[in-house]
């Protein structure tokens, strides 16, 4: 229930949600993506849908299916949108459309408002059966490859609106663009308060020593998260500071490259007993929560990042976060205040040593980080924004200027 967030979320967000719910009550909302497990999109939907349902809005979630080739193609889309040069052939574009056409015959796509998440199900717009349709892009599309941009734009221009996490991602001409950053749920198992005993039990489960400074990165095993660069930074730090490194992540069913990257991480760790590589099941929220709370310094050294929810998660727990100065991370980290931004391995190592050697700085930064997340990146703010956009579109407006309450 939204009322459970009283005293946690900003009061104005809760009041606006109540007013919007009165306008939208009795209507239906549908979300479509490509996986129920792994990654921030699925995580947000799992937490958001019951809250929207409690407002008197009927909300459903459909997941498209596809063969191995389909997910190889859409992973290439993801990489190409984020600036990696990828070669495409006509049969790849055709297969992307064909899989969506097959899904359209088996999915229930009827709703008053339909949210389509990321490139995988974008062609479903051709099978629209009424209602408002919104394309939600969670990817860093600031430097997209031209042919992929053209392919996706051919679908996206038929949506009523598009949503991006950061303004500079809005590269799809012909459709009104809105900026709505993702969010975390402070009451979820991943973010709720934990006792010292719960944290200690998790460390014991993974054989992690509780009495040494811990560097932590939580992310999918993806090259854009730069896990090898994190290991290199740790090795520079280790020359001067006694510490351990934990790399923790889970796999996503729509990411065929994850296993290969995990193997590379194991090889790069080269048997160092102070590097802990944890491949966690998708339902490991409690363990991730405990690891983040046990960490001394948290890293998210991405080289491309749509948003990076793990940054807000760690900030919410009062941790100093070192983030790559890319994608949505600078939206969360005000450099030197709510965390630090870095561009290089050497920079990450230098700032980590600063934080390890200055507990007062780390504590002050963590305290400011938590308040910044409370104001800007809790799930109630995202629900407020989604409902506000829906209400704006219902009025027949597609002007971002009207997206103000």
C-alpha positions as CSV (number, residue, x, y, z in Angstrom):
1,X,0.0,0.0,0.0
2,X,1.2,3.5,-0.8
3,X,0.3,4.5,2.8
4,X,3.2,2.3,4.0
5,X,5.6,4.9,2.6
6,X,4.4,7.7,4.9
7,X,7.3,9.1,6.8
8,X,9.8,7.6,4.3
9,X,8.9,9.2,0.9
10,X,8.4,12.9,0.5
11,X,4.9,13.9,1.6
12,X,4.2,15.8,-1.6
13,X,4.8,12.7,-3.7
14,X,2.2,10.7,-1.7
15,X,-0.3,13.6,-2.0
16,X,0.1,13.8,-5.7
17,X,-0.2,10.0,-6.2
18,X,-3.5,10.2,-4.3
19,X,-4.8,12.9,-6.6
20,X,-3.7,11.1,-9.7
21,X,-5.2,7.8,-8.6
22,X,-8.6,9.5,-8.2
23,X,-8.4,10.5,-11.9
24,X,-7.1,7.1,-13.2
25,X,-9.0,4.7,-10.9
26,X,-10.8,2.0,-12.8
27,X,-8.6,2.2,-15.8
28,X,-6.1,-0.5,-16.9
29,X,-2.3,-0.5,-17.4
30,X,-0.1,-3.0,-19.1
31,X,3.7,-3.5,-19.0
32,X,5.6,-5.6,-21.6
33,X,9.2,-6.5,-21.4
34,X,11.5,-9.5,-22.2
35,X,12.2,-11.1,-18.8
36,X,10.7,-11.5,-15.3
37,X,14.1,-12.0,-13.7
38,X,17.4,-10.2,-13.8
39,X,18.1,-6.5,-14.3
40,X,16.5,-3.3,-13.1
41,X,13.4,-3.4,-15.3
42,X,12.0,-6.6,-13.9
43,X,13.0,-5.6,-10.4
44,X,11.1,-2.3,-10.6
45,X,8.0,-3.9,-12.1
46,X,7.8,-6.6,-9.4
47,X,7.7,-3.8,-6.8
48,X,5.7,-1.2,-8.6
49,X,2.7,-3.3,-9.9
50,X,1.2,-4.2,-6.5
51,X,1.4,-0.5,-5.5
52,X,-0.3,0.7,-8.6
53,X,-3.0,-2.1,-8.2
54,X,-3.6,-0.8,-4.6
55,X,-4.6,2.6,-6.1
56,X,-7.6,1.1,-7.9
57,X,-5.9,0.7,-11.2
58,X,-5.8,-2.7,-13.0
59,X,-2.3,-3.5,-13.9
60,X,-0.8,-6.5,-15.8
61,X,2.6,-7.6,-16.9
62,X,3.3,-9.6,-20.1
63,X,6.7,-11.0,-21.1
64,X,7.6,-11.7,-24.7
65,X,9.4,-15.0,-25.6
66,X,12.0,-15.6,-28.3
67,X,14.6,-18.1,-29.5
68,X,18.3,-17.8,-28.8
69,X,18.9,-15.9,-32.0
70,X,16.3,-13.3,-31.1
71,X,18.1,-12.5,-27.8
72,X,21.5,-12.5,-29.5
73,X,20.1,-9.9,-31.9
74,X,18.5,-7.7,-29.2
75,X,21.7,-7.9,-27.1
76,X,23.5,-6.5,-30.2
77,X,20.9,-3.8,-30.3
78,X,21.7,-3.0,-26.7
79,X,25.4,-2.8,-27.3
80,X,25.0,-0.8,-30.5
81,X,22.8,1.8,-28.8
82,X,25.5,2.2,-26.2
83,X,28.2,2.9,-28.8
84,X,29.7,-0.5,-29.6
85,X,30.2,-1.0,-33.3
86,X,28.1,-4.0,-34.4
87,X,27.4,-5.4,-37.8
88,X,23.8,-6.1,-38.7
89,X,22.2,-7.9,-41.6
90,X,18.7,-7.7,-43.1
91,X,17.7,-11.1,-41.6
92,X,18.4,-9.8,-38.1
93,X,15.9,-6.9,-38.6
94,X,13.4,-9.3,-40.1
95,X,13.8,-11.8,-37.2
96,X,13.3,-9.1,-34.6
97,X,9.9,-8.2,-36.2
98,X,8.9,-11.8,-36.9
99,X,9.3,-12.8,-33.2
100,X,7.2,-9.9,-32.1
101,X,4.5,-10.8,-34.6
102,X,4.4,-14.3,-33.2
103,X,4.2,-12.9,-29.7
104,X,1.4,-10.5,-30.6
105,X,-0.9,-13.4,-31.3
106,X,-0.5,-14.9,-27.9
107,X,-0.3,-11.8,-25.7
108,X,-3.2,-9.8,-24.3
109,X,-2.2,-6.3,-25.4
110,X,-5.5,-4.6,-24.6
111,X,-5.3,-1.9,-21.9
112,X,-6.0,1.8,-21.5
113,X,-2.2,2.5,-21.2
114,X,0.5,0.2,-22.5
115,X,4.2,0.5,-21.4
116,X,6.6,-1.3,-23.8
117,X,10.1,-1.6,-22.2
118,X,13.3,-1.4,-24.3
119,X,14.0,-2.6,-27.9
120,X,13.0,-6.3,-27.6
121,X,9.2,-5.8,-27.8
122,X,9.3,-2.4,-29.6
123,X,7.7,-3.8,-32.8
124,X,4.6,-4.8,-30.9
125,X,3.2,-1.3,-31.7
126,X,2.2,-2.7,-35.1
127,X,-0.4,-4.8,-33.2
128,X,-1.8,-2.1,-31.1
129,X,-5.4,-2.7,-30.1
130,X,-6.4,0.7,-28.7
131,X,-5.2,2.6,-25.7
132,X,-2.2,4.9,-25.2
133,X,1.1,3.3,-26.0
134,X,4.4,4.5,-24.4
135,X,7.9,3.2,-25.3
136,X,10.2,3.1,-22.2
137,X,13.9,3.0,-23.0
138,X,16.2,2.0,-20.1
139,X,19.4,2.0,-22.2
140,X,22.1,4.7,-22.5
141,X,21.3,5.7,-26.1
142,X,23.5,8.9,-26.1
143,X,25.8,7.6,-28.9
144,X,23.6,5.1,-30.9
145,X,24.7,3.3,-34.0
146,X,22.8,4.8,-36.9
147,X,21.3,1.7,-38.4
148,X,19.9,0.5,-35.1
149,X,18.6,4.0,-34.3
150,X,16.8,4.0,-37.7
151,X,15.4,0.5,-37.2
152,X,13.9,1.3,-33.8
153,X,12.7,4.7,-34.8
154,X,10.6,3.1,-37.5
155,X,8.5,1.6,-34.6
156,X,8.9,4.2,-31.9
157,X,7.5,7.1,-34.0
158,X,4.2,5.3,-33.8
159,X,4.0,5.5,-30.0
160,X,2.1,8.3,-28.2
161,X,5.2,9.1,-26.1
162,X,8.6,7.8,-25.1
163,X,10.4,7.8,-21.8
164,X,14.1,8.0,-21.1
165,X,16.1,8.0,-17.9
166,X,18.3,10.9,-19.0
167,X,17.5,13.7,-21.4
168,X,20.4,13.1,-23.8
169,X,19.2,9.6,-24.4
170,X,16.2,10.9,-26.3
171,X,17.5,10.3,-29.9
172,X,14.3,9.0,-31.5
173,X,12.7,11.7,-33.6
174,X,9.0,12.0,-34.2
175,X,7.7,11.0,-30.8
176,X,7.3,13.2,-27.7
177,X,10.0,12.4,-25.2
178,X,9.8,12.6,-21.4
179,X,12.5,12.1,-18.7
180,X,11.6,9.8,-15.8
181,X,14.6,8.2,-14.0
182,X,14.2,4.7,-12.4
183,X,13.9,4.2,-8.7
184,X,14.4,1.9,-5.7
185,X,11.8,0.6,-3.2
186,X,13.0,1.4,0.3
187,X,10.7,-1.3,1.8
188,X,11.9,-4.2,-0.5
189,X,14.1,-7.0,0.8
190,X,16.9,-5.4,-1.1
191,X,16.6,-2.0,0.7
192,X,14.9,-2.5,4.1
193,X,16.8,-2.1,7.3
194,X,18.8,-5.2,8.4
195,X,20.0,-6.2,11.8
196,X,23.7,-6.7,12.5
197,X,23.0,-10.4,12.9
198,X,21.5,-10.7,9.4
199,X,24.5,-8.9,7.9
200,X,26.9,-11.1,9.7
201,X,25.1,-14.3,8.7
202,X,25.3,-13.3,5.0
203,X,29.1,-12.7,5.2
204,X,29.5,-16.0,6.9
205,X,27.4,-17.7,4.2
206,X,29.9,-16.5,1.5
207,X,33.0,-16.9,3.6
208,X,33.7,-13.1,3.5
209,X,35.8,-11.9,6.5
210,X,33.8,-9.3,8.5
211,X,36.9,-7.5,10.0
212,X,38.5,-6.1,6.8
213,X,37.5,-3.1,4.6
214,X,35.3,-4.3,1.8
215,X,35.1,-2.9,-1.7
216,X,31.9,-4.0,-3.4
217,X,30.4,-3.9,-6.9
218,X,27.0,-5.3,-7.5
219,X,26.0,-5.7,-11.1
220,X,25.2,-8.1,-13.9
221,X,28.4,-9.6,-15.4
222,X,28.4,-7.3,-18.4
223,X,31.4,-5.7,-20.1
224,X,29.8,-2.3,-19.8
225,X,29.9,-2.6,-16.0
226,X,33.7,-3.0,-16.4
227,X,34.3,-5.8,-13.8
228,X,37.8,-6.3,-15.1
229,X,38.5,-2.6,-14.5
230,X,37.2,-2.9,-11.0
231,X,39.7,-5.7,-10.4
232,X,42.5,-3.6,-11.8
233,X,41.5,-0.7,-9.5
234,X,41.4,-3.0,-6.5
235,X,45.0,-4.2,-7.3
236,X,46.2,-0.6,-7.2
237,X,44.5,0.0,-3.9
238,X,45.8,-3.2,-2.4
239,X,49.4,-2.0,-2.7
240,X,48.7,0.5,0.0
241,X,45.4,-0.5,1.8
242,X,44.5,-3.9,3.2
243,X,41.1,-4.7,1.8
244,X,39.0,-7.3,0.0
245,X,36.9,-7.1,-3.2
246,X,33.5,-8.6,-3.7
247,X,32.0,-8.7,-7.2
248,X,28.3,-9.9,-6.9
249,X,25.8,-10.3,-9.6
250,X,23.1,-12.4,-11.1
251,X,22.3,-13.4,-14.7
252,X,19.5,-12.1,-16.8
253,X,17.6,-14.5,-19.1
254,X,17.7,-12.0,-22.0
255,X,21.5,-11.5,-21.8
256,X,23.4,-14.3,-23.7
257,X,26.8,-12.8,-23.0
258,X,26.7,-13.0,-19.2
259,X,28.3,-16.4,-18.8
260,X,31.3,-15.5,-21.0
261,X,31.9,-12.3,-19.1
262,X,31.8,-14.2,-15.8
263,X,34.4,-16.6,-17.1
264,X,36.6,-13.6,-18.0
265,X,36.2,-12.2,-14.5
266,X,37.3,-15.5,-12.9
267,X,40.3,-15.7,-15.2
268,X,41.3,-12.1,-14.4
269,X,41.0,-12.6,-10.7
270,X,43.8,-15.1,-11.0
271,X,43.2,-17.0,-7.8
272,X,43.4,-14.0,-5.5
273,X,41.9,-15.3,-2.2
274,X,40.8,-11.7,-1.4
275,X,38.6,-11.4,-4.4
276,X,35.1,-12.9,-3.9
277,X,33.1,-13.5,-7.1
278,X,29.5,-14.3,-6.4
279,X,27.0,-15.5,-9.0
280,X,23.7,-15.0,-7.1
281,X,20.3,-16.4,-8.0
282,X,17.8,-13.8,-9.2
283,X,16.0,-13.9,-5.9
284,X,19.0,-12.7,-3.8
285,X,17.7,-9.3,-2.6
286,X,18.4,-10.0,1.0
287,X,22.0,-11.1,0.3
288,X,22.6,-8.0,-1.9
289,X,21.2,-5.8,0.8
290,X,23.5,-7.3,3.5
291,X,26.6,-7.0,1.2
292,X,25.9,-3.4,0.5
293,X,25.4,-2.6,4.2
294,X,28.6,-4.5,5.0
295,X,30.7,-2.7,2.4
296,X,33.1,0.1,3.2
297,X,33.1,1.6,-0.3
298,X,30.7,0.7,-3.1
299,X,31.7,0.9,-6.8
300,X,29.7,1.1,-10.0
301,X,32.6,1.6,-12.4
302,X,30.5,1.4,-15.5
303,X,31.7,2.6,-18.9
304,X,28.1,2.8,-20.2
305,X,25.1,2.8,-18.0
306,X,21.4,3.4,-18.6
307,X,20.9,4.4,-15.0
308,X,22.5,2.1,-12.5
309,X,20.1,1.3,-9.7
310,X,22.8,-0.2,-7.6
311,X,24.1,3.3,-7.1
312,X,20.9,4.5,-5.5
313,X,20.7,1.3,-3.5
314,X,24.0,1.8,-1.9
315,X,23.5,5.5,-1.4
316,X,20.2,4.8,0.4
317,X,22.2,2.6,2.8
318,X,24.5,5.6,3.6
319,X,27.5,4.3,1.6
320,X,30.0,6.4,-0.3
321,X,29.8,5.3,-3.9
322,X,32.4,5.6,-6.6
323,X,30.7,5.7,-10.0
324,X,31.8,5.9,-13.6
325,X,31.0,9.3,-15.0
326,X,28.6,7.9,-17.6
327,X,24.9,7.5,-18.4
328,X,22.6,7.9,-15.5
329,X,25.2,7.7,-12.8
330,X,25.9,11.5,-12.7
331,X,22.2,12.0,-12.2
332,X,22.5,10.3,-8.9
333,X,26.0,11.3,-7.8
334,X,26.8,14.9,-7.2
335,X,30.6,14.7,-7.4
336,X,32.2,15.2,-4.0
337,X,28.9,15.5,-2.2
338,X,26.7,12.4,-2.6
339,X,29.5,10.3,-4.0
340,X,32.4,10.6,-6.5
341,X,32.6,10.3,-10.2
342,X,35.6,8.8,-12.0
343,X,36.8,8.3,-15.6
344,X,39.7,5.9,-15.2
345,X,40.9,2.9,-13.3
346,X,43.5,5.0,-11.7
347,X,40.9,7.6,-10.7
348,X,38.7,4.9,-9.1
349,X,41.7,3.6,-7.1
350,X,42.7,7.1,-5.9
351,X,39.2,8.0,-4.7
352,X,38.7,4.6,-3.0
353,X,41.9,5.2,-1.1
354,X,40.7,8.6,0.0
355,X,37.5,7.1,1.3
356,X,39.3,4.2,3.0
357,X,41.6,6.6,4.7
358,X,39.1,9.2,5.8
359,X,36.2,7.8,7.7
360,X,34.6,11.2,8.4
361,X,34.5,12.0,4.7
362,X,33.0,8.7,3.9
363,X,30.3,9.1,6.6
364,X,29.4,12.6,5.5
365,X,29.1,11.6,1.9
366,X,27.0,8.6,2.8
367,X,24.6,10.7,4.9
368,X,24.1,13.2,2.1
369,X,23.7,10.4,-0.4
370,X,20.8,8.9,1.5
371,X,18.8,12.1,1.7
372,X,19.4,12.7,-2.0
373,X,17.9,9.3,-2.9
374,X,15.0,9.9,-0.5
375,X,14.1,13.1,-2.4
376,X,14.7,11.9,-5.9
377,X,14.9,8.2,-6.5
378,X,12.3,6.3,-4.4
379,X,9.6,4.3,-6.1
380,X,6.8,6.6,-5.0
381,X,8.4,9.4,-7.2
382,X,8.5,7.1,-10.2
383,X,4.9,6.0,-9.7
384,X,3.9,9.7,-9.4
385,X,5.7,10.5,-12.7
386,X,4.2,7.5,-14.6
387,X,0.7,8.4,-13.5
388,X,1.2,12.1,-14.2
389,X,2.4,11.2,-17.8
390,X,-0.6,9.0,-18.3
391,X,-3.0,11.8,-17.1
392,X,-1.3,14.3,-19.5
393,X,-1.6,11.9,-22.5
394,X,-5.3,11.3,-21.6
395,X,-5.9,15.0,-21.9
396,X,-4.7,14.7,-25.5
397,X,-1.5,16.6,-24.9
398,X,1.9,15.4,-26.0
399,X,3.8,18.4,-24.7
400,X,6.6,17.7,-22.2
401,X,6.0,21.2,-20.9
402,X,2.6,20.0,-19.5
403,X,4.3,17.3,-17.5
404,X,4.3,19.4,-14.4
405,X,2.0,19.0,-11.4
